[in-house]
Each structure stands twice: as structure tokens, then as C-alpha cells.
Amino acid sequence: MNTAMESIKQMIDVNTVVGDAVETKTGALIIPISQVSCGFAAGGGEYETATTTQVQGEGYLPFGGGSGAGVSVKPVGFLVVKDDVRLLTVKGNQLAERVVDLTPQILEKIEALMKGRQKEVPLS
């Protein structure tokens, strides 16, 4: 269990929950927020066989044991900081759907930036 805990401590830090801020060309800061869940399990058992004998230095019964750990990182939303602070939440798999829905508007915005236009295309 100690090895599992040490490995998890190396994988998860504060930047996993509150990610690194990304600044856009418009001056907005986007900060990803995630939820981290951990689970641990350990168990063991002794069982008797038909020919149970004691071996020197060992007990009467065979023993089996094991342990494990799991970590889940799930995106919760994004803090968008421009003139005010907004939290854009992610519910279920709607993030992928929202990205697909916004792709034409994002491409239009990138095209406008490439052409040097200052046209503001609102994202809905």
C-alpha cells in the first residue's frame, strides 16, 4: 500500500485539480478544473487443504493476499477570466459535443485572426 500511495502522490498534485492557466490572444485566461477520485483495496485469506501440514517458519494454512489502487481524473469545468469570472461546467460527455458544435465558430475566429480582421465572432 505504501508503494501505491507514493506512486499516486507523484501523479497527483495541485496542478491536476486546478490546471495551468492558458492565456488567449484576446487576454482571457482559461483555467481547467478537474475532480480527482482515489480508491484503495486490500485483502487476504487463508484456506485449508486436505493435506495441511506445518512447514518450519510458516503457519499451518496457506495464505493469499493482494492490494490495489486506482485513480480517476475527470474534467469538471473551466474558469474563464476576462472582464469577469465565469465557470463553464462540463457535464457527462457534453464537452466533446460542445467542441464539435463550436468548431465552425472557432475556425471562423482563427480565420479572422489570420486575416488580421478585428471582427468579434461571439461563441455561443
MOPAC internal coordinates of N, CA, C and O (Angstrom, degrees):
PM7 1SCF
backbone

  N    0.0000 0     0.00 0     0.00 0    0    0    0
  C    1.4454 1     0.00 0     0.00 0    1    0    0
  C    1.5267 1   110.33 1     0.00 0    2    1    0
  O    1.2310 1   120.46 1   145.09 1    3    2    1
  N    1.3351 1   116.72 1   -34.91 1    3    2    1
  C    1.4605 1   119.00 1   178.62 1    5    3    2
  C    1.5210 1   111.35 1   -62.02 1    6    5    3
  O    1.2310 1   120.40 1   138.68 1    7    6    5
  N    1.3276 1   116.84 1   -41.32 1    7    6    5
  C    1.4619 1   120.72 1   179.14 1    9    7    6
  C    1.5224 1   110.46 1   -63.18 1   10    9    7
  O    1.2310 1   120.39 1   137.75 1   11   10    9
  N    1.3241 1   116.86 1   -42.25 1   11   10    9
  C    1.4647 1   120.54 1   178.77 1   13   11   10
  C    1.5245 1   110.65 1   -63.10 1   14   13   11
  O    1.2310 1   120.07 1   136.08 1   15   14   13
  N    1.3227 1   117.48 1   -43.92 1   15   14   13
  C    1.4668 1   121.19 1   179.66 1   17   15   14
  C    1.5221 1   111.47 1   -62.74 1   18   17   15
  O    1.2310 1   119.82 1   136.97 1   19   18   17
  N    1.3174 1   117.95 1   -43.03 1   19   18   17
  C    1.4623 1   121.29 1   179.72 1   21   19   18
  C    1.5260 1   110.87 1   -63.45 1   22   21   19
  O    1.2310 1   120.37 1   138.73 1   23   22   21
  N    1.3268 1   116.90 1   -41.27 1   23   22   21
  C    1.4656 1   120.35 1   178.92 1   25   23   22
  C    1.5234 1   110.89 1   -64.48 1   26   25   23
  O    1.2310 1   120.40 1   139.21 1   27   26   25
  N    1.3214 1   116.84 1   -40.79 1   27   26   25
  C    1.4610 1   120.39 1   179.86 1   29   27   26
  C    1.5187 1   110.69 1   -67.59 1   30   29   27
  O    1.2310 1   119.77 1   140.76 1   31   30   29
  N    1.3281 1   118.04 1   -39.24 1   31   30   29
  C    1.4618 1   120.94 1   178.10 1   33   31   30
  C    1.5212 1   110.98 1   -61.62 1   34   33   31
  O    1.2310 1   120.14 1   146.16 1   35   34   33
  N    1.3296 1   117.33 1   -33.84 1   35   34   33
  C    1.4612 1   120.19 1   178.39 1   37   35   34
  C    1.5250 1   111.15 1   -71.81 1   38   37   35
  O    1.2310 1   120.21 1   145.42 1   39   38   37
  N    1.3420 1   117.21 1   -34.58 1   39   38   37
  C    1.4640 1   120.66 1  -177.64 1   41   39   38
  C    1.5224 1   112.70 1   -77.48 1   42   41   39
  O    1.2310 1   120.16 1   144.48 1   43   42   41
  N    1.3199 1   117.30 1   -35.52 1   43   42   41
  C    1.4623 1   121.23 1  -172.05 1   45   43   42
  C    1.5188 1   109.49 1  -110.69 1   46   45   43
  O    1.2310 1   121.24 1   -56.71 1   47   46   45
  N    1.3168 1   115.24 1   123.29 1   47   46   45
  C    1.4584 1   120.58 1   171.43 1   49   47   46
  C    1.5247 1   107.46 1  -136.25 1   50   49   47
  O    1.2310 1   120.07 1     6.30 1   51   50   49
  N    1.3106 1   117.48 1  -173.70 1   51   50   49
  C    1.4630 1   120.36 1  -176.90 1   53   51   50
  C    1.5274 1   110.81 1   -62.67 1   54   53   51
  O    1.2310 1   119.36 1   151.73 1   55   54   53
  N    1.3285 1   118.82 1   -28.27 1   55   54   53
  C    1.4598 1   120.88 1   179.66 1   57   55   54
  C    1.5189 1   112.32 1   -71.92 1   58   57   55
  O    1.2310 1   119.75 1   166.39 1   59   58   57
  N    1.3168 1   118.07 1   -13.61 1   59   58   57
  C    1.4597 1   120.45 1   174.86 1   61   59   58
  C    1.5224 1   109.87 1   -76.34 1   62   61   59
  O    1.2310 1   119.82 1   140.99 1   63   62   61
  N    1.3286 1   117.96 1   -39.01 1   63   62   61
  C    1.4585 1   122.10 1  -179.41 1   65   63   62
  C    1.5251 1   110.55 1   -79.98 1   66   65   63
  O    1.2310 1   120.06 1   127.19 1   67   66   65
  N    1.3101 1   117.48 1   -52.81 1   67   66   65
  C    1.4595 1   122.88 1   176.00 1   69   67   66
  C    1.5188 1   105.78 1  -111.42 1   70   69   67
  O    1.2310 1   120.87 1   -75.17 1   71   70   69
  N    1.3232 1   115.94 1   104.83 1   71   70   69
  C    1.4597 1   121.13 1  -173.46 1   73   71   70
  C    1.5163 1   113.40 1   -72.38 1   74   73   71
  O    1.2310 1   121.23 1    -2.98 1   75   74   73
  N    1.3148 1   115.25 1   177.02 1   75   74   73
  C    1.4583 1   121.85 1   178.29 1   77   75   74
  C    1.5265 1   109.73 1   -70.54 1   78   77   75
  O    1.2310 1   120.80 1   -41.92 1   79   78   77
  N    1.3169 1   116.08 1   138.08 1   79   78   77
  C    1.4604 1   121.39 1   179.91 1   81   79   78
  C    1.5238 1   110.23 1   -71.76 1   82   81   79
  O    1.2310 1   121.45 1   -38.31 1   83   82   81
  N    1.3284 1   114.84 1   141.69 1   83   82   81
  C    1.4603 1   121.76 1   176.89 1   85   83   82
  C    1.5200 1   107.02 1  -118.08 1   86   85   83
  O    1.2310 1   120.53 1   -53.48 1   87   86   85
  N    1.3312 1   116.58 1   126.52 1   87   86   85
  C    1.4583 1   120.41 1   179.50 1   89   87   86
  C    1.5156 1   109.66 1   -98.17 1   90   89   87
  O    1.2310 1   120.86 1   -49.94 1   91   90   89
  N    1.3302 1   115.95 1   130.06 1   91   90   89
  C    1.4571 1   120.97 1   178.60 1   93   91   90
  C    1.5225 1   109.34 1   -88.61 1   94   93   91
  O    1.2310 1   120.68 1   -10.17 1   95   94   93
  N    1.3370 1   116.30 1   169.83 1   95   94   93
  C    1.4687 1   120.18 1   179.32 1   97   95   94
  C    1.5164 1   111.92 1   -66.94 1   98   97   95
  O    1.2310 1   120.17 1   158.33 1   99   98   97
  N    1.3281 1   117.28 1   -21.67 1   99   98   97
  C    1.4635 1   120.43 1   178.86 1  101   99   98
  C    1.5249 1   111.88 1   -82.80 1  102  101   99
  O    1.2310 1   120.14 1   176.98 1  103  102  101
  N    1.3191 1   117.34 1    -3.02 1  103  102  101
  C    1.4544 1   121.54 1   178.85 1  105  103  102
  C    1.5151 1   114.39 1    93.98 1  106  105  103
  O    1.2310 1   119.89 1   179.91 1  107  106  105
  N    1.3084 1   117.81 1    -0.09 1  107  106  105
  C    1.4669 1   120.74 1   178.58 1  109  107  106
  C    1.5239 1   109.72 1   -78.51 1  110  109  107
  O    1.2310 1   120.87 1   -36.48 1  111  110  109
  N    1.3127 1   115.94 1   143.52 1  111  110  109
  C    1.4629 1   121.87 1   174.31 1  113  111  110
  C    1.5214 1   108.18 1  -103.40 1  114  113  111
  O    1.2310 1   120.58 1   -46.77 1  115  114  113
  N    1.3277 1   116.50 1   133.23 1  115  114  113
  C    1.4585 1   121.95 1   177.13 1  117  115  114
  C    1.5207 1   107.49 1  -118.18 1  118  117  115
  O    1.2310 1   120.97 1   -58.03 1  119  118  117
  N    1.3345 1   115.75 1   121.97 1  119  118  117
  C    1.4652 1   121.82 1  -176.90 1  121  119  118
  C    1.5268 1   108.30 1  -120.23 1  122  121  119
  O    1.2310 1   119.83 1   -64.17 1  123  122  121
  N    1.3438 1   117.93 1   115.83 1  123  122  121
  C    1.4679 1   119.57 1   178.67 1  125  123  122
  C    1.5321 1   111.69 1   -75.18 1  126  125  123
  O    1.2310 1   121.01 1   -38.68 1  127  126  125
  N    1.3346 1   115.67 1   141.32 1  127  126  125
  C    1.4619 1   122.74 1   178.35 1  129  127  126
  C    1.5323 1   107.42 1  -121.33 1  130  129  127
  O    1.2310 1   120.36 1   -49.07 1  131  130  129
  N    1.3319 1   116.91 1   130.93 1  131  130  129
  C    1.4628 1   121.35 1  -178.33 1  133  131  130
  C    1.5215 1   110.84 1  -127.47 1  134  133  131
  O    1.2310 1   121.37 1   -19.41 1  135  134  133
  N    1.3135 1   114.99 1   160.59 1  135  134  133
  C    1.4617 1   122.45 1   174.52 1  137  135  134
  C    1.5225 1   107.36 1  -109.39 1  138  137  135
  O    1.2310 1   120.63 1   -49.16 1  139  138  137
  N    1.3175 1   116.40 1   130.84 1  139  138  137
  C    1.4599 1   121.33 1   179.62 1  141  139  138
  C    1.5259 1   108.38 1  -112.79 1  142  141  139
  O    1.2310 1   120.79 1   -52.43 1  143  142  141
  N    1.3319 1   116.10 1   127.57 1  143  142  141
  C    1.4645 1   121.79 1   177.28 1  145  143  142
  C    1.5200 1   108.89 1  -121.38 1  146  145  143
  O    1.2310 1   120.80 1   -40.97 1  147  146  145
  N    1.3252 1   116.07 1   139.03 1  147  146  145
  C    1.4642 1   121.44 1   179.67 1  149  147  146
  C    1.5256 1   108.96 1  -125.85 1  150  149  147
  O    1.2310 1   121.27 1   -32.19 1  151  150  149
  N    1.3161 1   115.18 1   147.81 1  151  150  149
  C    1.4555 1   120.26 1   175.90 1  153  151  150
  C    1.5170 1   110.31 1  -141.05 1  154  153  151
  O    1.2310 1   121.04 1   -35.85 1  155  154  153
  N    1.3094 1   115.62 1   144.15 1  155  154  153
  C    1.4613 1   121.32 1  -178.70 1  157  155  154
  C    1.5181 1   109.12 1  -132.96 1  158  157  155
  O    1.2310 1   120.97 1   -32.59 1  159  158  157
  N    1.3148 1   115.75 1   147.41 1  159  158  157
  C    1.4636 1   120.54 1   176.72 1  161  159  158
  C    1.5208 1   109.07 1  -146.85 1  162  161  159
  O    1.2310 1   121.03 1   -36.00 1  163  162  161
  N    1.2992 1   115.64 1   144.00 1  163  162  161
  C    1.4646 1   121.06 1   176.09 1  165  163  162
  C    1.5193 1   107.44 1  -149.48 1  166  165  163
  O    1.2310 1   121.06 1   -32.70 1  167  166  165
  N    1.2910 1   115.57 1   147.30 1  167  166  165
  C    1.4560 1   118.37 1   179.54 1  169  167  166
  C    1.5124 1   111.43 1  -165.80 1  170  169  167
  O    1.2310 1   121.59 1   -13.01 1  171  170  169
  N    1.2768 1   114.57 1   166.99 1  171  170  169
  C    1.4535 1   120.10 1   179.16 1  173  171  170
  C    1.5119 1   109.80 1  -162.50 1  174  173  171
  O    1.2310 1   121.48 1   -11.52 1  175  174  173
  N    1.2791 1   114.78 1   168.48 1  175  174  173
  C    1.4541 1   118.49 1   179.69 1  177  175  174
  C    1.5117 1   111.57 1  -160.44 1  178  177  175
  O    1.2310 1   121.68 1   -26.79 1  179  178  177
  N    1.2996 1   114.39 1   153.21 1  179  178  177
  C    1.4582 1   121.44 1   173.78 1  181  179  178
  C    1.5129 1   106.94 1  -116.62 1  182  181  179
  O    1.2310 1   120.64 1   -36.30 1  183  182  181
  N    1.2807 1   116.38 1   143.70 1  183  182  181
  C    1.4559 1   119.23 1   178.74 1  185  183  182
  C    1.5179 1   109.65 1  -139.24 1  186  185  183
  O    1.2310 1   122.07 1   -29.89 1  187  186  185
  N    1.3019 1   113.64 1   150.11 1  187  186  185
  C    1.4603 1   120.24 1  -177.26 1  189  187  186
  C    1.5236 1   108.80 1  -100.78 1  190  189  187
  O    1.2310 1   121.42 1   -41.48 1  191  190  189
  N    1.3148 1   114.88 1   138.52 1  191  190  189
  C    1.4603 1   119.82 1   176.52 1  193  191  190
  C    1.5200 1   108.97 1  -109.37 1  194  193  191
  O    1.2310 1   120.73 1    -7.75 1  195  194  193
  N    1.3082 1   116.21 1   172.25 1  195  194  193
  C    1.4697 1   120.91 1  -179.41 1  197  195  194
  C    1.5230 1   111.34 1   -66.46 1  198  197  195
  O    1.2310 1   120.15 1   151.77 1  199  198  197
  N    1.3199 1   117.32 1   -28.23 1  199  198  197
  C    1.4708 1   121.08 1  -177.92 1  201  199  198
  C    1.5190 1   110.04 1  -118.22 1  202  201  199
  O    1.2310 1   120.38 1  -119.57 1  203  202  201
  N    1.3177 1   116.88 1    60.43 1  203  202  201
  C    1.4569 1   121.05 1  -179.88 1  205  203  202
  C    1.5167 1   109.66 1   -73.77 1  206  205  203
  O    1.2310 1   121.17 1   -58.30 1  207  206  205
  N    1.3302 1   115.36 1   121.70 1  207  206  205
  C    1.4653 1   120.92 1   176.27 1  209  207  206
  C    1.5141 1   108.26 1  -133.98 1  210  209  207
  O    1.2310 1   121.03 1   -26.11 1  211  210  209
  N    1.3228 1   115.64 1   153.89 1  211  210  209
  C    1.4493 1   119.34 1   179.44 1  213  211  210
  C    1.5175 1   109.08 1   -93.11 1  214  213  211
  O    1.2310 1   121.26 1   -50.64 1  215  214  213
  N    1.3313 1   115.20 1   129.36 1  215  214  213
  C    1.4546 1   121.74 1   175.46 1  217  215  214
  C    1.5203 1   106.24 1  -102.62 1  218  217  215
  O    1.2310 1   120.57 1   -36.21 1  219  218  217
  N    1.3378 1   116.51 1   143.79 1  219  218  217
  C    1.4566 1   120.76 1  -176.56 1  221  219  218
  C    1.5312 1   109.91 1   -57.24 1  222  221  219
  O    1.2310 1   120.85 1   -51.38 1  223  222  221
  N    1.3295 1   115.98 1   128.62 1  223  222  221
  C    1.4541 1   121.83 1   178.47 1  225  223  222
  C    1.5199 1   113.09 1    85.83 1  226  225  223
  O    1.2310 1   120.07 1   176.82 1  227  226  225
  N    1.2933 1   117.46 1    -3.18 1  227  226  225
  C    1.4585 1   120.83 1  -179.41 1  229  227  226
  C    1.5212 1   109.02 1  -123.90 1  230  229  227
  O    1.2310 1   120.55 1   -17.53 1  231  230  229
  N    1.2979 1   116.55 1   162.47 1  231  230  229
  C    1.4513 1   121.03 1   178.29 1  233  231  230
  C    1.5137 1   111.39 1   -79.67 1  234  233  231
  O    1.2310 1   121.73 1     1.97 1  235  234  233
  N    1.3328 1   114.30 1  -178.03 1  235  234  233
  C    1.4606 1   120.11 1  -179.38 1  237  235  234
  C    1.5307 1   112.50 1   -72.73 1  238  237  235
  O    1.2310 1   120.21 1   144.57 1  239  238  237
  N    1.3223 1   117.21 1   -35.43 1  239  238  237
  C    1.4553 1   120.25 1  -171.12 1  241  239  238
  C    1.5361 1   111.30 1  -107.09 1  242  241  239
  O    1.2310 1   120.42 1   -33.96 1  243  242  241
  N    1.3147 1   116.81 1   146.04 1  243  242  241
  C    1.4705 1   118.75 1   172.18 1  245  243  242
  C    1.5331 1   109.80 1   -66.28 1  246  245  243
  O    1.2310 1   120.50 1   -30.29 1  247  246  245
  N    1.3060 1   116.65 1   149.71 1  247  246  245
  C    1.4623 1   122.15 1  -178.14 1  249  247  246
  C    1.5193 1   108.74 1  -127.13 1  250  249  247
  O    1.2310 1   120.68 1   -39.05 1  251  250  249
  N    1.3140 1   116.31 1   140.95 1  251  250  249
  C    1.4618 1   122.32 1   173.80 1  253  251  250
  C    1.5155 1   108.83 1  -132.47 1  254  253  251
  O    1.2310 1   120.14 1   -39.68 1  255  254  253
  N    1.3061 1   117.33 1   140.32 1  255  254  253
  C    1.4586 1   119.90 1  -179.32 1  257  255  254
  C    1.5116 1   111.07 1  -151.33 1  258  257  255
  O    1.2310 1   121.29 1   -14.48 1  259  258  257
  N    1.3061 1   115.13 1   165.52 1  259  258  257
  C    1.4558 1   120.05 1   178.41 1  261  259  258
  C    1.5153 1   110.78 1  -167.06 1  262  261  259
  O    1.2310 1   121.14 1   -14.90 1  263  262  261
  N    1.3104 1   115.42 1   165.10 1  263  262  261
  C    1.4598 1   120.81 1   176.94 1  265  263  262
  C    1.5180 1   108.35 1  -149.57 1  266  265  263
  O    1.2310 1   121.21 1   -16.64 1  267  266  265
  N    1.2987 1   115.29 1   163.36 1  267  266  265
  C    1.4558 1   119.81 1   179.29 1  269  267  266
  C    1.5135 1   110.50 1  -163.08 1  270  269  267
  O    1.2310 1   121.33 1   -13.93 1  271  270  269
  N    1.3130 1   115.05 1   166.07 1  271  270  269
  C    1.4598 1   121.31 1   179.29 1  273  271  270
  C    1.5175 1   108.42 1  -147.89 1  274  273  271
  O    1.2310 1   120.91 1   -26.19 1  275  274  273
  N    1.3141 1   115.86 1   153.81 1  275  274  273
  C    1.4562 1   120.92 1   177.68 1  277  275  274
  C    1.5115 1   110.49 1  -143.14 1  278  277  275
  O    1.2310 1   120.94 1   -30.88 1  279  278  277
  N    1.3211 1   115.81 1   149.12 1  279  278  277
  C    1.4605 1   122.12 1   179.69 1  281  279  278
  C    1.5191 1   108.29 1  -131.86 1  282  281  279
  O    1.2310 1   120.65 1   -42.28 1  283  282  281
  N    1.3171 1   116.36 1   137.72 1  283  282  281
  C    1.4581 1   121.86 1   177.11 1  285  283  282
  C    1.5224 1   108.51 1  -127.55 1  286  285  283
  O    1.2310 1   120.46 1   -49.81 1  287  286  285
  N    1.3235 1   116.72 1   130.19 1  287  286  285
  C    1.4600 1   122.00 1   175.69 1  289  287  286
  C    1.5265 1   106.83 1  -116.36 1  290  289  287
  O    1.2310 1   120.87 1   -61.38 1  291  290  289
  N    1.3291 1   115.95 1   118.62 1  291  290  289
  C    1.4606 1   121.43 1  -175.54 1  293  291  290
  C    1.5274 1   109.11 1  -122.43 1  294  293  291
  O    1.2310 1   119.48 1   -52.68 1  295  294  293
  N    1.3478 1   118.60 1   127.32 1  295  294  293
  C    1.4662 1   119.49 1   177.78 1  297  295  294
  C    1.5258 1   110.60 1   -66.30 1  298  297  295
  O    1.2310 1   120.82 1   -44.81 1  299  298  297
  N    1.3302 1   116.03 1   135.19 1  299  298  297
  C    1.4583 1   121.56 1   179.81 1  301  299  298
  C    1.5219 1   110.33 1  -104.35 1  302  301  299
  O    1.2310 1   120.55 1   140.49 1  303  302  301
  N    1.3305 1   116.56 1   -39.51 1  303  302  301
  C    1.4570 1   120.16 1  -178.68 1  305  303  302
  C    1.5107 1   111.37 1   174.32 1  306  305  303
  O    1.2310 1   121.73 1    10.29 1  307  306  305
  N    1.3200 1   114.30 1  -169.71 1  307  306  305
  C    1.4580 1   121.32 1  -179.26 1  309  307  306
  C    1.5179 1   108.60 1  -135.07 1  310  309  307
  O    1.2310 1   120.63 1   -46.19 1  311  310  309
  N    1.3266 1   116.41 1   133.81 1  311  310  309
  C    1.4575 1   121.24 1   170.98 1  313  311  310
  C    1.5200 1   107.07 1   -87.46 1  314  313  311
  O    1.2310 1   120.58 1   -54.17 1  315  314  313
  N    1.3234 1   116.50 1   125.83 1  315  314  313
  C    1.4593 1   121.45 1   178.03 1  317  315  314
  C    1.5189 1   106.74 1  -112.55 1  318  317  315
  O    1.2310 1   120.87 1   -62.46 1  319  318  317
  N    1.3343 1   115.95 1   117.54 1  319  318  317
  C    1.4560 1   121.67 1  -177.51 1  321  319  318
  C    1.5205 1   108.02 1  -113.67 1  322  321  319
  O    1.2310 1   120.65 1   -70.36 1  323  322  321
  N    1.3246 1   116.37 1   109.64 1  323  322  321
  C    1.4591 1   121.45 1   171.52 1  325  323  322
  C    1.5179 1   105.42 1  -133.08 1  326  325  323
  O    1.2310 1   116.84 1    69.60 1  327  326  325
  N    1.2500 1   123.62 1  -110.40 1  327  326  325
  C    1.4628 1   121.30 1   177.90 1  329  327  326
  C    1.5271 1   111.31 1   -72.69 1  330  329  327
  O    1.2310 1   120.79 1   155.55 1  331  330  329
  N    1.3121 1   116.10 1   -24.45 1  331  330  329
  C    1.4574 1   122.25 1   176.22 1  333  331  330
  C    1.5246 1   107.66 1  -139.96 1  334  333  331
  O    1.2310 1   120.61 1     1.97 1  335  334  333
  N    1.3097 1   116.44 1  -178.03 1  335  334  333
  C    1.4651 1   120.94 1   179.64 1  337  335  334
  C    1.5268 1   107.73 1  -112.04 1  338  337  335
  O    1.2310 1   121.09 1   -54.62 1  339  338  337
  N    1.3407 1   115.53 1   125.38 1  339  338  337
  C    1.4621 1   120.91 1   178.31 1  341  339  338
  C    1.5189 1   108.68 1  -124.89 1  342  341  339
  O    1.2310 1   120.93 1   -33.24 1  343  342  341
  N    1.3208 1   115.83 1   146.76 1  343  342  341
  C    1.4577 1   121.79 1   174.59 1  345  343  342
  C    1.5155 1   107.83 1  -109.67 1  346  345  343
  O    1.2310 1   120.81 1   -65.00 1  347  346  345
  N    1.3297 1   116.06 1   115.00 1  347  346  345
  C    1.4579 1   121.66 1   174.76 1  349  347  346
  C    1.5169 1   106.92 1   -95.78 1  350  349  347
  O    1.2310 1   120.58 1   -69.74 1  351  350  349
  N    1.3205 1   116.49 1   110.26 1  351  350  349
  C    1.4600 1   120.08 1  -175.64 1  353  351  350
  C    1.5190 1   111.14 1   -85.92 1  354  353  351
  O    1.2310 1   121.73 1   -25.70 1  355  354  353
  N    1.3184 1   114.29 1   154.30 1  355  354  353
  C    1.4563 1   122.42 1   176.37 1  357  355  354
  C    1.5194 1   106.24 1  -114.58 1  358  357  355
  O    1.2310 1   120.43 1   -59.89 1  359  358  357
  N    1.3084 1   116.78 1   120.11 1  359  358  357
  C    1.4642 1   120.50 1   179.67 1  361  359  358
  C    1.5118 1   108.35 1  -115.66 1  362  361  359
  O    1.2310 1   120.54 1   -59.54 1  363  362  361
  N    1.3158 1   116.58 1   120.46 1  363  362  361
  C    1.4604 1   120.75 1   179.12 1  365  363  362
  C    1.5146 1   111.24 1    61.20 1  366  365  363
  O    1.2310 1   120.55 1    49.84 1  367  366  365
  N    1.3171 1   116.56 1  -130.16 1  367  366  365
  C    1.4589 1   122.03 1  -178.71 1  369  367  366
  C    1.5222 1   110.56 1  -102.85 1  370  369  367
  O    1.2310 1   119.76 1  -158.75 1  371  370  369
  N    1.3313 1   118.06 1    21.25 1  371  370  369
  C    1.4472 1   120.95 1  -177.31 1  373  371  370
  C    1.5176 1   112.76 1   -70.22 1  374  373  371
  O    1.2310 1   119.84 1   162.06 1  375  374  373
  N    1.3296 1   117.91 1   -17.94 1  375  374  373
  C    1.4584 1   119.74 1   178.76 1  377  375  374
  C    1.5199 1   110.01 1   -61.56 1  378  377  375
  O    1.2310 1   120.15 1   132.62 1  379  378  377
  N    1.3209 1   117.31 1   -47.38 1  379  378  377
  C    1.4640 1   120.27 1   179.95 1  381  379  378
  C    1.5261 1   110.32 1   -62.74 1  382  381  379
  O    1.2310 1   120.16 1   138.58 1  383  382  381
  N    1.3272 1   117.30 1   -41.42 1  383  382  381
  C    1.4568 1   120.57 1   178.61 1  385  383  382
  C    1.5213 1   110.88 1   -63.52 1  386  385  383
  O    1.2310 1   120.47 1   138.46 1  387  386  385
  N    1.3163 1   116.71 1   -41.54 1  387  386  385
  C    1.4698 1   120.90 1  -179.35 1  389  387  386
  C    1.5220 1   110.58 1   -65.95 1  390  389  387
  O    1.2310 1   120.00 1   139.78 1  391  390  389
  N    1.3276 1   117.60 1   -40.22 1  391  390  389
  C    1.4638 1   120.85 1   178.10 1  393  391  390
  C    1.5211 1   109.90 1   -61.91 1  394  393  391
  O    1.2310 1   120.20 1   136.64 1  395  394  393
  N    1.3286 1   117.22 1   -43.36 1  395  394  393
  C    1.4690 1   120.61 1   178.48 1  397  395  394
  C    1.5246 1   110.16 1   -63.68 1  398  397  395
  O    1.2310 1   120.24 1   137.60 1  399  398  397
  N    1.3351 1   117.15 1   -42.40 1  399  398  397
  C    1.4648 1   120.57 1   179.64 1  401  399  398
  C    1.5257 1   112.32 1   -64.19 1  402  401  399
  O    1.2310 1   120.32 1   144.17 1  403  402  401
  N    1.3303 1   116.98 1   -35.83 1  403  402  401
  C    1.4633 1   120.97 1  -176.52 1  405  403  402
  C    1.5197 1   113.42 1   -87.61 1  406  405  403
  O    1.2310 1   119.48 1   172.45 1  407  406  405
  N    1.3302 1   118.60 1    -7.55 1  407  406  405
  C    1.4622 1   121.20 1  -175.85 1  409  407  406
  C    1.5235 1   112.74 1   -54.86 1  410  409  407
  O    1.2310 1   118.32 1   132.66 1  411  410  409
  N    1.3393 1   120.81 1   -47.34 1  411  410  409
  C    1.4717 1   118.54 1   179.18 1  413  411  410
  C    1.5256 1   112.80 1   -60.23 1  414  413  411
  O    1.2310 1   120.22 1   139.64 1  415  414  413
  N    1.3301 1   117.19 1   -40.36 1  415  414  413
  C    1.4599 1   120.21 1   179.96 1  417  415  414
  C    1.5261 1   111.04 1   -68.56 1  418  417  415
  O    1.2310 1   120.66 1   141.99 1  419  418  417
  N    1.3248 1   116.34 1   -38.01 1  419  418  417
  C    1.4663 1   119.95 1   178.49 1  421  419  418
  C    1.5198 1   110.02 1   -65.80 1  422  421  419
  O    1.2310 1   120.31 1   136.83 1  423  422  421
  N    1.3350 1   117.01 1   -43.17 1  423  422  421
  C    1.4650 1   120.35 1   178.51 1  425  423  422
  C    1.5236 1   110.99 1   -63.60 1  426  425  423
  O    1.2310 1   120.14 1   141.03 1  427  426  425
  N    1.3270 1   117.34 1   -38.97 1  427  426  425
  C    1.4653 1   120.96 1   177.03 1  429  427  426
  C    1.5266 1   110.59 1   -63.03 1  430  429  427
  O    1.2310 1   120.78 1   139.30 1  431  430  429
  N    1.3233 1   116.11 1   -40.70 1  431  430  429
  C    1.4681 1   120.67 1   179.50 1  433  431  430
  C    1.5323 1   110.44 1   -65.91 1  434  433  431
  O    1.2310 1   120.43 1   137.66 1  435  434  433
  N    1.3279 1   116.78 1   -42.34 1  435  434  433
  C    1.4693 1   120.45 1   178.29 1  437  435  434
  C    1.5213 1   109.98 1   -64.33 1  438  437  435
  O    1.2310 1   120.40 1   138.14 1  439  438  437
  N    1.3307 1   116.83 1   -41.86 1  439  438  437
  C    1.4656 1   120.84 1   178.59 1  441  439  438
  C    1.5242 1   110.55 1   -61.64 1  442  441  439
  O    1.2310 1   120.52 1   138.91 1  443  442  441
  N    1.3404 1   116.61 1   -41.09 1  443  442  441
  C    1.4607 1   120.75 1   178.67 1  445  443  442
  C    1.5222 1   110.71 1   -63.53 1  446  445  443
  O    1.2310 1   120.22 1   139.59 1  447  446  445
  N    1.3277 1   117.18 1   -40.41 1  447  446  445
  C    1.4650 1   120.11 1   178.56 1  449  447  446
  C    1.5229 1   111.09 1   -66.31 1  450  449  447
  O    1.2310 1   120.74 1   140.83 1  451  450  449
  N    1.3382 1   116.18 1   -39.17 1  451  450  449
  C    1.4630 1   120.21 1  -179.47 1  453  451  450
  C    1.5216 1   111.33 1   -65.76 1  454  453  451
  O    1.2310 1   120.18 1   143.68 1  455  454  453
  N    1.3161 1   117.26 1   -36.32 1  455  454  453
  C    1.4643 1   121.08 1  -179.46 1  457  455  454
  C    1.5224 1   111.86 1   -81.84 1  458  457  455
  O    1.2310 1   120.62 1   173.73 1  459  458  457
  N    1.3145 1   116.43 1    -6.27 1  459  458  457
  C    1.4601 1   120.15 1   178.33 1  461  459  458
  C    1.5136 1   113.04 1    82.18 1  462  461  459
  O    1.2310 1   120.62 1  -171.30 1  463  462  461
  N    1.3242 1   116.43 1     8.70 1  463  462  461
  C    1.4594 1   118.75 1   178.09 1  465  463  462
  C    1.5233 1   108.87 1   -73.61 1  466  465  463
  O    1.2310 1   120.55 1   -29.24 1  467  466  465
  N    1.2905 1   116.55 1   150.76 1  467  466  465
  C    1.4594 1   121.50 1   177.44 1  469  467  466
  C    1.5273 1   111.07 1  -104.98 1  470  469  467
  O    1.2310 1   120.45 1  -163.15 1  471  470  469
  N    1.3372 1   116.75 1    16.85 1  471  470  469
  C    1.4631 1   121.32 1  -179.82 1  473  471  470
  C    1.5253 1   109.24 1   -63.35 1  474  473  471
  O    1.2310 1   120.83 1   -52.30 1  475  474  473
  N    1.3034 1   116.01 1   127.70 1  475  474  473
  C    1.4632 1   121.48 1   179.45 1  477  475  474
  C    1.5181 1   108.44 1   -90.99 1  478  477  475
  O    1.2310 1   120.36 1   -62.80 1  479  478  477
  N    1.3213 1   116.92 1   117.20 1  479  478  477
  C    1.4618 1   122.26 1   178.19 1  481  479  478
  C    1.5200 1   107.04 1  -104.86 1  482  481  479
  O    1.2310 1   119.81 1   -70.47 1  483  482  481
  N    1.3436 1   117.98 1   109.53 1  483  482  481
  C    1.4717 1   118.93 1  -178.01 1  485  483  482
  C    1.5166 1   111.36 1   -70.54 1  486  485  483
  O    1.2310 1   121.27 1   -40.30 1  487  486  485
  N    1.3292 1   115.18 1   139.70 1  487  486  485
  C    1.4656 1   121.46 1   173.99 1  489  487  486
  C    1.5124 1   107.67 1   -91.27 1  490  489  487
  O    1.2310 1   120.34 1   -51.60 1  491  490  489
  N    1.3120 1   116.96 1   128.40 1  491  490  489
  C    1.4662 1   119.26 1  -179.88 1  493  491  490
  C    1.4911 1   111.35 1  -101.34 1  494  493  491
  O    1.2310 1   120.10 1   180.00 1  495  494  493

